[in-house]
């Protein structure tokens, strides 16, 4: 089930292959719309479908299990 890209995270444009990932999230390659989970401080890879350099579009945030545990501690 594919998600539709609903926003580009940075106002100045999408992220490029080899740039550092700033936020744990799902991103879609602009060329093939392949969705990939990237963690913070990763580098955006080549598109997994066509294996070329590409632009990456922000699809949706992901909450890490560590953040979930911290939220549970504060709400318990």
N, C-alpha and C positions, 0 to 999 in steps of 0.2 A: 504494500500500500504506500504509494508515494505521497509525500507532503508537497504542497505548493509553496513556493517561496513567497512569503508575504511581506517581507521588508528586507532592505539592505542595511546592515548594521551601521556602517560608517557613511556619513553624509557625503564624503568626497568620493565614494565609489566602493566597489567590492574589494575583497582581499585577493592577493595574487599567490600563485605557487611560490613556495620558499619563504614567504613572509611568516613572521611569528604569529601564532594564534593567541589572541588576547582573552578569549572567553570559551569555557567549556560549552559546546553547543553542537547542534547538527547544522552542517553547511551543505549546499548543493553546488556542484560544478556548473558553471554557466553554459558550458558547451554541450554537455550530455545530461544535465539535471540529475547526476548521480549524487545521492545523499551519503555523507560520511560524518561520523562523530569524531571531532577533533578536541583534544584536551588542551587546556591552557599551557602555553610554552612549547607546544608542538610547532612544527612547521607545516604549512599547507603543502600537500603533496601534488603530484601529477594527478590528472583525472584518472580514476580507476577504470573507466570504460574505454577511453581512447588513448590513454597513456601520454597525453600531451600537457604542456603548460596550460594553465587556465586561470580564470577568475573564479573565486568562491563567494557564494551568496549566503548570508545568514538565513537559516530557516526557523529554528526555534532553540530556546535555551534548554540546558540539561542541568539538573541538580545532582551533585555528587552525593554518594552515600554518606560521606563525612558531614556534609552540610545538612543532610536529613537528620543524622544523629544529633547534631548540635541543636537543630530546631526542636527535636523531640525533648531534649533535656530542658530547654527553656520553657516549653509549653506544658511539661509534666508537673 
